[in-house]
Amino acid sequence: MFEKIASLWSPAPATPAAPYDPTNPKVNPLNPQGLKPCCACPQTKSARDDCFLNNSTSEADDKCRELVENHLACMRSLGFKL
């Protein structure tokens, strides 16, 4: 019974902060179009994918490293945390 009365005088619980959403243009000025990760940086993504498809597994790590780094840089420039 006292818990109900005490709750009337205690402050309301704080609402939890919304998780960071890089696709929300209001929250992320780096991504004003609100692109989702799957649609962001199509040029670097296709170059990276082509490299992995055209090279054997053992060679792809070395040959595609720069393309992967370029794609990660592009994604980070849009505010995606990778």
N, CA, C and O atoms as CSV, one atom per row, in Angstrom:
chain,resi,resn,atom,element,x,y,z
A,1,MET,N,N,0.815,-1.187,0.000
A,1,MET,CA,C,0.000,0.000,0.000
A,1,MET,C,C,0.860,1.253,0.000
A,1,MET,O,O,0.580,2.198,-0.737
A,2,PHE,N,N,1.922,1.269,0.836
A,2,PHE,CA,C,2.780,2.448,0.890
A,2,PHE,C,C,3.563,2.650,-0.408
A,2,PHE,O,O,3.926,3.773,-0.758
A,3,GLU,N,N,3.817,1.547,-1.115
A,3,GLU,CA,C,4.530,1.665,-2.383
A,3,GLU,C,C,3.724,2.460,-3.398
A,3,GLU,O,O,4.285,3.245,-4.162
A,4,LYS,N,N,2.403,2.260,-3.410
A,4,LYS,CA,C,1.545,2.988,-4.347
A,4,LYS,C,C,1.519,4.469,-4.012
A,4,LYS,O,O,1.543,5.316,-4.905
A,5,ILE,N,N,1.471,4.775,-2.727
A,5,ILE,CA,C,1.439,6.182,-2.315
A,5,ILE,C,C,2.789,6.835,-2.591
A,5,ILE,O,O,2.844,7.970,-3.065
A,6,ALA,N,N,3.865,6.132,-2.300
A,6,ALA,CA,C,5.194,6.691,-2.523
A,6,ALA,C,C,5.426,6.941,-4.010
A,6,ALA,O,O,6.117,7.890,-4.382
A,7,SER,N,N,4.857,6.102,-4.849
A,7,SER,CA,C,5.070,6.295,-6.273
A,7,SER,C,C,4.382,7.551,-6.794
A,7,SER,O,O,4.756,8.061,-7.850
A,8,LEU,N,N,3.398,8.051,-6.086
A,8,LEU,CA,C,2.733,9.279,-6.507
A,8,LEU,C,C,3.656,10.488,-6.364
A,8,LEU,O,O,3.545,11.447,-7.128
A,9,TRP,N,N,4.559,10.447,-5.395
A,9,TRP,CA,C,5.453,11.587,-5.144
A,9,TRP,C,C,6.816,11.432,-5.816
A,9,TRP,O,O,7.549,12.410,-5.959
A,10,SER,N,N,7.151,10.243,-6.220
A,10,SER,CA,C,8.463,10.053,-6.834
A,10,SER,C,C,8.402,10.500,-8.296
A,10,SER,O,O,7.353,10.425,-8.937
A,11,PRO,N,N,9.526,10.959,-8.803
A,11,PRO,CA,C,9.531,11.413,-10.203
A,11,PRO,C,C,9.275,10.253,-11.158
A,11,PRO,O,O,9.565,9.097,-10.849
A,12,ALA,N,N,8.747,10.571,-12.279
A,12,ALA,CA,C,8.475,9.558,-13.287
A,12,ALA,C,C,9.798,8.976,-13.781
A,12,ALA,O,O,10.791,9.697,-13.885
A,13,PRO,N,N,9.817,7.698,-14.080
A,13,PRO,CA,C,11.069,7.111,-14.567
A,13,PRO,C,C,11.458,7.741,-15.900
A,13,PRO,O,O,10.613,8.065,-16.734
A,14,ALA,N,N,12.745,7.899,-16.066
A,14,ALA,CA,C,13.262,8.499,-17.301
A,14,ALA,C,C,13.021,7.547,-18.464
A,14,ALA,O,O,13.189,6.335,-18.332
A,15,THR,N,N,12.636,8.091,-19.572
A,15,THR,CA,C,12.438,7.249,-20.735
A,15,THR,C,C,13.815,6.883,-21.298
A,15,THR,O,O,14.706,7.731,-21.363
A,16,PRO,N,N,13.985,5.645,-21.696
A,16,PRO,CA,C,15.289,5.242,-22.213
A,16,PRO,C,C,15.590,5.970,-23.519
A,16,PRO,O,O,14.700,6.231,-24.329
A,17,ALA,N,N,16.843,6.283,-23.695
A,17,ALA,CA,C,17.267,6.978,-24.909
A,17,ALA,C,C,17.117,6.036,-26.101
A,17,ALA,O,O,17.430,4.848,-26.019
A,18,ALA,N,N,16.642,6.581,-27.185
A,18,ALA,CA,C,16.488,5.778,-28.391
A,18,ALA,C,C,17.870,5.401,-28.912
A,18,ALA,O,O,18.790,6.217,-28.859
A,19,PRO,N,N,18.031,4.184,-29.412
A,19,PRO,CA,C,19.335,3.798,-29.942
A,19,PRO,C,C,19.683,4.635,-31.166
A,19,PRO,O,O,18.802,5.092,-31.895
A,20,TYR,N,N,20.961,4.823,-31.375
A,20,TYR,CA,C,21.430,5.614,-32.507
A,20,TYR,C,C,21.047,4.913,-33.800
A,20,TYR,O,O,21.356,3.737,-33.994
A,21,ASP,N,N,20.387,5.627,-34.666
A,21,ASP,CA,C,19.965,5.077,-35.946
A,21,ASP,C,C,20.579,5.906,-37.065
A,21,ASP,O,O,20.113,7.015,-37.326
A,22,PRO,N,N,21.631,5.390,-37.744
A,22,PRO,CA,C,22.279,6.177,-38.787
A,22,PRO,C,C,21.395,6.429,-39.997
A,22,PRO,O,O,21.731,7.258,-40.843
A,23,THR,N,N,20.264,5.725,-40.095
A,23,THR,CA,C,19.365,5.952,-41.220
A,23,THR,C,C,18.348,7.047,-40.935
A,23,THR,O,O,17.548,7.388,-41.806
A,24,ASN,N,N,18.368,7.602,-39.726
A,24,ASN,CA,C,17.454,8.684,-39.373
A,24,ASN,C,C,18.105,10.019,-39.719
A,24,ASN,O,O,19.033,10.439,-39.029
A,25,PRO,N,N,17.641,10.697,-40.774
A,25,PRO,CA,C,18.290,11.947,-41.192
A,25,PRO,C,C,18.229,13.044,-40.131
A,25,PRO,O,O,19.062,13.950,-40.141
A,26,LYS,N,N,17.270,12.980,-39.228
A,26,LYS,CA,C,17.182,13.992,-38.175
A,26,LYS,C,C,18.303,13.823,-37.160
A,26,LYS,O,O,18.751,14.797,-36.557
A,27,VAL,N,N,18.751,12.595,-36.973
A,27,VAL,CA,C,19.789,12.297,-35.992
A,27,VAL,C,C,21.173,12.290,-36.626
A,27,VAL,O,O,22.159,12.614,-35.963
A,28,ASN,N,N,21.256,11.931,-37.886
A,28,ASN,CA,C,22.547,11.769,-38.545
A,28,ASN,C,C,22.688,12.727,-39.725
A,28,ASN,O,O,22.197,12.430,-40.814
A,29,PRO,N,N,23.340,13.854,-39.536
A,29,PRO,CA,C,23.516,14.795,-40.646
A,29,PRO,C,C,24.466,14.268,-41.724
A,29,PRO,O,O,24.499,14.813,-42.827
A,30,LEU,N,N,25.237,13.223,-41.426
A,30,LEU,CA,C,26.136,12.637,-42.418
A,30,LEU,C,C,25.372,11.821,-43.458
A,30,LEU,O,O,25.891,11.546,-44.540
A,31,ASN,N,N,24.157,11.440,-43.133
A,31,ASN,CA,C,23.340,10.605,-44.015
A,31,ASN,C,C,21.992,11.292,-44.240
A,31,ASN,O,O,20.965,10.781,-43.794
A,32,PRO,N,N,21.974,12.443,-44.923
A,32,PRO,CA,C,20.723,13.201,-45.059
A,32,PRO,C,C,19.668,12.484,-45.891
A,32,PRO,O,O,18.484,12.808,-45.792
A,33,GLN,N,N,20.076,11.513,-46.712
A,33,GLN,CA,C,19.098,10.775,-47.510
A,33,GLN,C,C,18.491,9.614,-46.731
A,33,GLN,O,O,17.525,9.004,-47.188
A,34,GLY,N,N,19.042,9.304,-45.564
A,34,GLY,CA,C,18.524,8.207,-44.751
A,34,GLY,C,C,18.784,6.839,-45.365
A,34,GLY,O,O,17.960,5.933,-45.240
A,35,LEU,N,N,19.922,6.687,-46.025
A,35,LEU,CA,C,20.254,5.404,-46.651
A,35,LEU,C,C,20.437,4.317,-45.603
A,35,LEU,O,O,20.992,4.564,-44.532
A,36,LYS,N,N,19.971,3.121,-45.914
A,36,LYS,CA,C,20.211,1.974,-45.053
A,36,LYS,C,C,21.558,1.368,-45.446
A,36,LYS,O,O,22.035,1.604,-46.556
A,37,PRO,N,N,22.175,0.595,-44.561
A,37,PRO,CA,C,23.501,0.038,-44.859
A,37,PRO,C,C,23.537,-0.773,-46.151
A,37,PRO,O,O,24.547,-0.770,-46.855
A,38,CYS,N,N,22.460,-1.458,-46.464
A,38,CYS,CA,C,22.456,-2.286,-47.675
A,38,CYS,C,C,22.489,-1.452,-48.952
A,38,CYS,O,O,22.904,-1.946,-50.001
A,39,CYS,N,N,22.061,-0.203,-48.878
A,39,CYS,CA,C,21.968,0.644,-50.076
A,39,CYS,C,C,23.037,1.725,-50.122
A,39,CYS,O,O,23.142,2.450,-51.112
A,40,ALA,N,N,23.821,1.840,-49.075
A,40,ALA,CA,C,24.844,2.880,-49.015
A,40,ALA,C,C,26.090,2.450,-49.789
A,40,ALA,O,O,26.421,1.266,-49.839
A,41,CYS,N,N,26.760,3.399,-50.378
A,41,CYS,CA,C,28.040,3.199,-51.073
A,41,CYS,C,C,27.985,2.095,-52.132
A,41,CYS,O,O,28.762,1.143,-52.060
A,42,PRO,N,N,27.091,2.203,-53.103
A,42,PRO,CA,C,26.968,1.120,-54.086
A,42,PRO,C,C,28.208,0.931,-54.955
A,42,PRO,O,O,28.490,-0.191,-55.376
A,43,GLN,N,N,28.958,2.002,-55.235
A,43,GLN,CA,C,30.135,1.855,-56.093
A,43,GLN,C,C,31.220,1.032,-55.406
A,43,GLN,O,O,31.772,0.106,-56.000
A,44,THR,N,N,31.522,1.368,-54.160
A,44,THR,CA,C,32.582,0.636,-53.462
A,44,THR,C,C,32.116,-0.774,-53.100
A,44,THR,O,O,32.919,-1.705,-53.051
A,45,LYS,N,N,30.831,-0.922,-52.852
A,45,LYS,CA,C,30.300,-2.241,-52.513
A,45,LYS,C,C,30.400,-3.186,-53.708
A,45,LYS,O,O,30.824,-4.331,-53.552
A,46,SER,N,N,30.014,-2.724,-54.900
A,46,SER,CA,C,30.066,-3.601,-56.066
A,46,SER,C,C,31.505,-3.926,-56.452
A,46,SER,O,O,31.790,-5.050,-56.866
A,47,ALA,N,N,32.415,-2.962,-56.326
A,47,ALA,CA,C,33.826,-3.227,-56.627
A,47,ALA,C,C,34.389,-4.264,-55.660
A,47,ALA,O,O,35.122,-5.163,-56.071
A,48,ARG,N,N,34.053,-4.144,-54.392
A,48,ARG,CA,C,34.503,-5.104,-53.381
A,48,ARG,C,C,33.951,-6.493,-53.680
A,48,ARG,O,O,34.687,-7.479,-53.660
A,49,ASP,N,N,32.647,-6.562,-53.959
A,49,ASP,CA,C,32.025,-7.861,-54.236
A,49,ASP,C,C,32.601,-8.521,-55.488
A,49,ASP,O,O,32.851,-9.726,-55.498
A,50,ASP,N,N,32.812,-7.728,-56.548
A,50,ASP,CA,C,33.394,-8.270,-57.779
A,50,ASP,C,C,34.788,-8.835,-57.524
A,50,ASP,O,O,35.149,-9.882,-58.062
A,51,CYS,N,N,35.554,-8.151,-56.719
A,51,CYS,CA,C,36.906,-8.619,-56.405
A,51,CYS,C,C,36.855,-9.980,-55.715
A,51,CYS,O,O,37.621,-10.880,-56.060
A,52,PHE,N,N,35.957,-10.135,-54.745
A,52,PHE,CA,C,35.866,-11.408,-54.040
A,52,PHE,C,C,35.331,-12.517,-54.941
A,52,PHE,O,O,35.720,-13.675,-54.795
A,53,LEU,N,N,34.446,-12.172,-55.866
A,53,LEU,CA,C,33.895,-13.190,-56.757
A,53,LEU,C,C,34.889,-13.623,-57.825
A,53,LEU,O,O,34.848,-14.767,-58.278
A,54,ASN,N,N,35.772,-12.734,-58.228
A,54,ASN,CA,C,36.700,-13.028,-59.320
A,54,ASN,C,C,38.050,-13.573,-58.860
A,54,ASN,O,O,38.897,-13.886,-59.696
A,55,ASN,N,N,38.265,-13.690,-57.573
A,55,ASN,CA,C,39.537,-14.198,-57.055
A,55,ASN,C,C,39.282,-15.408,-56.167
A,55,ASN,O,O,38.221,-15.543,-55.559
A,56,SER,N,N,40.264,-16.269,-56.110
A,56,SER,CA,C,40.129,-17.442,-55.249
A,56,SER,C,C,40.184,-17.009,-53.788
A,56,SER,O,O,40.638,-15.911,-53.464
A,57,THR,N,N,39.727,-17.866,-52.945
A,57,THR,CA,C,39.653,-17.553,-51.513
A,57,THR,C,C,41.008,-17.183,-50.942
A,57,THR,O,O,41.110,-16.257,-50.138
A,58,SER,N,N,42.048,-17.894,-51.346
A,58,SER,CA,C,43.377,-17.632,-50.799
A,58,SER,C,C,43.951,-16.300,-51.289
A,58,SER,O,O,44.716,-15.658,-50.569
A,59,GLU,N,N,43.592,-15.882,-52.500
A,59,GLU,CA,C,44.111,-14.630,-53.053
A,59,GLU,C,C,43.268,-13.418,-52.695
A,59,GLU,O,O,43.782,-12.300,-52.648
A,60,ALA,N,N,41.994,-13.621,-52.445
A,60,ALA,CA,C,41.058,-12.504,-52.260
A,60,ALA,C,C,41.433,-11.612,-51.080
A,60,ALA,O,O,41.279,-10.394,-51.156
A,61,ASP,N,N,41.918,-12.199,-50.003
A,61,ASP,CA,C,42.260,-11.391,-48.828
A,61,ASP,C,C,43.278,-10.308,-49.167
A,61,ASP,O,O,43.131,-9.159,-48.751
A,62,ASP,N,N,44.297,-10.671,-49.912
A,62,ASP,CA,C,45.341,-9.707,-50.247
A,62,ASP,C,C,44.921,-8.762,-51.375
A,62,ASP,O,O,45.159,-7.556,-51.304
A,63,LYS,N,N,44.304,-9.312,-52.400
A,63,LYS,CA,C,43.956,-8.514,-53.571
A,63,LYS,C,C,42.818,-7.529,-53.304
A,63,LYS,O,O,42.764,-6.467,-53.924
A,64,CYS,N,N,41.918,-7.867,-52.395
A,64,CYS,CA,C,40.721,-7.047,-52.168
A,64,CYS,C,C,40.821,-6.147,-50.937
A,64,CYS,O,O,39.879,-5.418,-50.628
A,65,ARG,N,N,41.930,-6.190,-50.248
A,65,ARG,CA,C,42.080,-5.438,-48.999
A,65,ARG,C,C,41.804,-3.949,-49.191
A,65,ARG,O,O,41.076,-3.352,-48.398
A,66,GLU,N,N,42.370,-3.345,-50.225
A,66,GLU,CA,C,42.188,-1.911,-50.448
A,66,GLU,C,C,40.728,-1.572,-50.768
A,66,GLU,O,O,40.214,-0.543,-50.330
A,67,LEU,N,N,40.064,-2.445,-51.535
A,67,LEU,CA,C,38.659,-2.212,-51.863
A,67,LEU,C,C,37.775,-2.309,-50.620
A,67,LEU,O,O,36.824,-1.545,-50.462
A,68,VAL,N,N,38.099,-3.247,-49.753
A,68,VAL,CA,C,37.351,-3.384,-48.498
A,68,VAL,C,C,37.552,-2.144,-47.633
A,68,VAL,O,O,36.596,-1.626,-47.057
A,69,GLU,N,N,38.790,-1.668,-47.540
A,69,GLU,CA,C,39.059,-0.471,-46.742
A,69,GLU,C,C,38.347,0.751,-47.319
A,69,GLU,O,O,37.843,1.585,-46.567
A,70,ASN,N,N,38.304,0.862,-48.646
A,70,ASN,CA,C,37.581,1.973,-49.274
A,70,ASN,C,C,36.088,1.912,-48.955
A,70,ASN,O,O,35.461,2.938,-48.691
A,71,HIS,N,N,35.524,0.707,-48.982
A,71,HIS,CA,C,34.094,0.554,-48.678
A,71,HIS,C,C,33.816,0.893,-47.212
A,71,HIS,O,O,32.830,1.564,-46.905
A,72,LEU,N,N,34.674,0.435,-46.317
A,72,LEU,CA,C,34.497,0.759,-44.895
A,72,LEU,C,C,34.595,2.263,-44.665
A,72,LEU,O,O,33.826,2.815,-43.878
A,73,ALA,N,N,35.517,2.926,-45.333
A,73,ALA,CA,C,35.663,4.376,-45.196
A,73,ALA,C,C,34.406,5.085,-45.693
A,73,ALA,O,O,33.941,6.040,-45.073
A,74,CYS,N,N,33.868,4.622,-46.797
A,74,CYS,CA,C,32.635,5.218,-47.329
A,74,CYS,C,C,31.475,5.038,-46.337
A,74,CYS,O,O,30.731,5.983,-46.074
A,75,MET,N,N,31.327,3.846,-45.801
A,75,MET,CA,C,30.245,3.585,-44.835
A,75,MET,C,C,30.406,4.439,-43.587
A,75,MET,O,O,29.428,4.987,-43.078
A,76,ARG,N,N,31.624,4.555,-43.096
A,76,ARG,CA,C,31.871,5.380,-41.907
A,76,ARG,C,C,31.606,6.846,-42.183
A,76,ARG,O,O,31.181,7.578,-41.290
A,77,SER,N,N,31.855,7.289,-43.426
A,77,SER,CA,C,31.598,8.689,-43.759
A,77,SER,C,C,30.116,9.021,-43.725
A,77,SER,O,O,29.738,10.189,-43.630
A,78,LEU,N,N,29.276,7.994,-43.803
A,78,LEU,CA,C,27.826,8.189,-43.710
A,78,LEU,C,C,27.320,7.977,-42.283
A,78,LEU,O,O,26.116,8.040,-42.035
A,79,GLY,N,N,28.233,7.729,-41.347
A,79,GLY,CA,C,27.855,7.597,-39.943
A,79,GLY,C,C,27.597,6.177,-39.481
A,79,GLY,O,O,27.176,5.974,-38.342
A,80,PHE,N,N,27.834,5.197,-40.320
A,80,PHE,CA,C,27.640,3.812,-39.906
A,80,PHE,C,C,28.831,3.379,-39.073
A,80,PHE,O,O,29.979,3.660,-39.417
A,81,LYS,N,N,28.548,2.690,-37.971
A,81,LYS,CA,C,29.605,2.234,-37.064
A,81,LYS,C,C,29.949,0.795,-37.414
A,81,LYS,O,O,29.160,-0.123,-37.190
A,82,LEU,N,N,31.134,0.621,-37.967
A,82,LEU,CA,C,31.583,-0.709,-38.387
A,82,LEU,C,C,32.801,-1.131,-37.603
A,82,LEU,O,O,33.324,-2.225,-37.817
